[in-house]
Amino acid sequence: MTPEPADLRYMRRALELAARVRGLTSPNPMVGAVVVSDGRVVGEGYHRHAGAPHAEIEALAAAGAAARGATLYVTLEPCNHHGRTPPCAPAVAASGVARVVCAIADPNPFVAGGGAPTLRAAGLEVVTGVLAAEAAALNRVFLTAVGERRPHVLLKAAATLDGKIADLHGASRWITGEAARRHAHRLRSEVDAIVVGVGTALRDDPALTVRLDAPWPREPLRVVLDVAARTPATARLITAGTAARALIAIGEGAPAPRVAALREAGATVVSCPAADGRVDPAAALRALFERDVRAVLLEGGGEVHASFLAAGLVDRVAIFLAPVLLGGRAAPSVLAGEGLPLKSAARLGPLAVTRVGDDLLVEADVLRLTGEGA
């Protein structure tokens, strides 16, 4: 059924409200809500952070008595379970609203019963699926987390037009321009953990911090996949912020003196199974998920990118392309490893291409691995 124009308009407003707190609600989703009575907005709200009132509760509180007989627009089906806050569905039913329009249903398979049946049982009209694709895109991280019980992984790289992330000597500062680098920090601000391999940590000594015009209230974990614990205790990723927010994922046989030095520096050290001489990507993601990490920004290098992709653990890519050509057999590329045959290539889409200063940002979901065994 085609949604009414008014439903589309007010749901778009709810999505705008939800997006205001991008990067601040994890491990919860971003949710916005609007209460409309007689064609007039009488209340708005959005979920500000985990533990804060949910969007519909904020919107209903703002509407007050005007909610009676009104329509509630909410980007995610009202919850019907106790978490950090009480369930929303009973509060919605008690508010007196006559109609509830949801973008997407609650996708959590571990929740016994969604809010819609509770609302219908209370006599409310419930409509679902209005701007569902837009709502799902906004909360792709949350949907991955509840559906697959692991963090959503965004692979980010800055590359030349011929796919090089550094020159033949390993120099990579700076391939892209200042505008692209600022945008990359915005991507960092939206995740719970920034992950690099030990090669990148040793070569570039990155801080892996969020550096924006204004201080960012959340400090993503700074993660190194380091099977032999080669990360120096003096590495910037340890000293640049809260030391305990630096997480070194090591192999089970990492040398004890190196591990002790990292712990003495204040870093969090987590032992993970290894695969092919590297920290197993799936094991690393499990360890992060247990720490409430729902969104991961994978920042390199090429070997780490390739290992996650080969394991089917890259959900989306964001690749900044500079109008530069480097060439060179020894110059590292966005993807290293053994490579995939064309019939088994990872397919991307739909593409979104944005001009960022002099560079291009190409974003796309990883659709599937094609070919045999897909």
N, C-alpha and C positions, 0 to 999 in steps of 0.2 A: 504494500500500500504506500502510495506517495505521501510523504509528510506534508502537513500544512505549512505554508510559508511562515506563519507566526512561530510554529514549533522550530523550524530551522533557524529563524532569527534569534530566538531566545536561547537555543542550545549553543549557537555560535558564541553568544555572550558568556554562557557558562564555561565553554572551553577557553575563552580568553581569560576568565578569572582563574581557572585551574593552572594555566601556563604561567601565571605571575610568580609562582613559587617553584619554578623549575630548578631542580637540584637541591631542594630544601626539605622534601617530605619523606625521603627514604627512611625506612624500608616500605613506607606506605605509598600508594599511588597519588598522583595529582588529581584533585577533584574540585569542580566548581559547581555552584548551584544558584538558581535564580527563581524567585517566587513572583508570579504574575497574576494580577487580579484585574479583570475588566480591561485588558490591554495595557495595563500599567505595571511597571516593575515596582514591587513593594518591599522586596528584600533580596539581598545578594550575599554570597559568602563563598569562601574557599578554604580548603584544608591547608593550614599553614605549616605544620610540622607534626611528626609522630608524637602522639599524646595530646595534641590540641583537638578541640571540637571538630567534628567532620563538617564538610561543606554545607550539607543540608541543614544541620543544626544551627550553624551560623546564619544561614539565609532565613530560616524560620524565626530565629530570635530577632533578626532585623525587621521582619515583617510584622511580628506580633499578632494582634487580633485580625489584621488584614489578610492573614493566611487562610482564614476560614472561607471555604468555597473556591480557593485559588488553585492555580496549577503550579506545581513544583517541577522545574527542569534541573536535572542532575546528570553529570557526565558518567557516573557509575552507579549501578543499582544500589540503593540503600542497603547497608549491611544488616544482618539479622543475627549477629553473634557478638559475644563479649571479647574485646581485645584490650588495648590500652584504654579504650573508652566504651561506654555502654552501646548496645545495638541501636541503630538509627531508625530502622523500620517501625518499631512501636511508637517512637517519638513523632515520626512523620504521620502515622495514622491518627495519633492523638491531637495533632495540630489543627485538624479541621480542613486540610486541603482536600479537594475533591478529585484531583487528577495528578498523576506523577508521570513525567516523560523522562525516560532514561536513554542514554546513548548506548551503553553496553551493559550486559549482565555481569554480575560478580563472577569472575572466572576461577575463583579459588576452589579447587576440587576438595580441599580439606575442610571446607565450611559446610555444615549440614543445613542445607536449605537456604535459598537466597531470600532477599527482602520482598521481591515481587509477590510471591504467594501470600505472605503476611498482609501486604497492603490490599490485595484483591479480596482476601477473606474479611478485611475490615470494611469492604464496600467501596474502595477507591478504584477509579479507572487507572490502569497502568499501561503505558505505551513504551515499547523498547525499540532500539535500532535506529534512532534518529541521529544522524551524523556518526554512525558507528565506526566507519573507517577512520575518520578524523580523531575520534576518541581513542581508538586502538593505537594509532600512530603516536599520539601524545603519551600514552602509557605503555609503550612497547617494552620498556624495562620491567615494569610490574607484571605484564603478561608473560614474559619469558620466565621470570622468577617463580610465579605461582604454577606455571604450566610445566616447567622442566626442573624445578628445584635447584637452580643454579643461577649465577649472575648473568645478566645480558652483557655481551661483549661487543664493544665498538672498537674496530681496528682503525687507528688514526696514523697517518703518515704524511710527511712533507717530502715531495719528490720533484725531480725534474720532469720535463715532458717525456723523456725516454726512461722514466721509472727508477732513476737512481736516487738513493737517500743520502749519499755521501760521494765524494770523489775518490779517486784511486788511492789517496793517502788517508782516507777516513774522515776528511773534513766535511762538516755538514752545516756550519754556521756562517751565513744563513742562506739556505736554499730559497726559502720563501720570504716575502716582505713583512713589514711590521704589522700591517692589517691582518694578515693571515695568522701571525703569531698571537695577536690579541684574541682572534677568534678561537684559536687552539686553547687558550687559557679559559675561555668561556666553556668549551667542551669539558675541560678538567673540572670546572666548577659544578658540572651537572652529574658527576659520577661519585661513587663511594671509594673507588680505588683506581690508582694509575699503575699499570704494570709494565715493567721492562725486563729484558734479559740481562744477565750479568755482563755480557759483552758491551751492551750500551752503557751500563753503569760504570764500567772500567774505562771505556774510551771517552765518554762525554762528561762523566761526573755530574749528571743532571740533579737539580734540586727537586724536581717533580712537584713543585708547589703550585698553588693557584695564585696568579698575580694579575689582579684586575685594578681598575681605577680606584675602587673602594675596597676595603678589607672584606674578605669573604668569610661568613660566619662558620662554615664547615671546613674541616681539614681532611680531605680524602687520604686514605691509606696510600703510602708510597711503597710499592711492592717490587722486589727484585726476585726473579727466578734464578737461583744460584745454587746449583746442586752441590758444589764443593766449598761453599761459604767463602768465596774469594772477595766479596765486597769488603773494602777497607772500613774499619771502625770510624775513620775520619771522613767517610763519603758525605757529600753535601746532602744527599737524600735522607741521611740520619740527622745531620746537624741543622738543616734548614727549617725544621719545625719541631713539633713535639716528637722526641726521639722514639717513643713507643708507637707512634703512628707510622714509623718505618718498619715494614714487615719483610723479613728475609726468608723466603721459602727455600729450604735447603734439602739435600738428599739425606737419606738415613745414615749414610756412611761419611758424612762431612767431617773433616778433621776437628777434633774437640777443641784445640787451642783457638782456632779461628772462630768457632761458634761461641766460645767463652768471651772472646774479645768483642764480638757483636753485642752479646747480651750485656756486657759491662758498659758498653756505650749507650745502653738504654733501648736498643732496637728490640722488636719482637721477632723471635726466631721460631719458625714453624717447620717441623720435619714432614716431608711429603715423599711418597714413593717416586722413584725415577723410572724413566722409560727412554731407552736409546741414549743414555748418558745425560739426560736432561730431567728437570723436574716435570713430572707428568702434568700436562695442562688441566686435565679433568680433576686430578687430585688437588691442584692449586685452587681451582674454582670452588671445590667442595669446602676447602679450608676457609676461603673467603666468605662463602655463603653462610657458614656457621657463625661468622662475625658480623652478620647483618649486611654484608655487601650485596647489593642488588645490581649495581651498574659498574662495569669495568671498562676503563679506557686502556686499550692495548697500544703501547707506544714504541714497541720495537725491541730489537731490530728484526731484520729479515728472517732469521732463523726462528725466532719466537713467533712471528707472524705465521710462518709456514707451518709450524707445529700445531698451533691452534686451528688453523684452517683445515689441515689434514685430519684433525680430530673432530671436525664438524662443530667447532665451538666458537666460530665467529658469526655473529648475528647481523652485523651492519658494518659498513666501511665509510670512512670520511677521509678522503685523500686530497690534500692540497697539491696542486700542480703548478709549478713555476715555469715561466716562459724561458727555460734554460735547457741546453743540451750538454751532457757531460761525456757520455760514452765510457768506454773502458771495461775490459773483461773483469778486472779486479774490483771495479767500483760496486759497492753493495746496492742491491735492489730492494724494493718494497717486500718482495717475497724471495726467500732463499730456499734452502732445503733441496730435495731432489726434483721438485717440480711435478706437475700433474700432466698426464696426456690430455690432449684436447678433448677427447670424448668424456673425460672425467672432470673437466674444468668446473670451478665454482662459478655459477651464473649469478649475476647481479641484476637488480631492478626493483621498482622503477628508478631511473636515474634522476637525480636533482642536481643541476649544475648552477653554481652561484659564483658571480664575480666578487672576489675579495681583494681589494686593492688591485695590484697587477697580476694576481694569481687567480686560479680557478679552484673552487671546492666542489668535488664530486662526491655525492652521498648516495648510498643505495643499500638495500637489504641484501643479504646473501640468501638467495632463493633456495638452492639445493645443489647437491653434487650430482652431475649428470653421468650417464654412461652405466656400465655394468656395476651392479651392487648398489646403485642409488636407490 
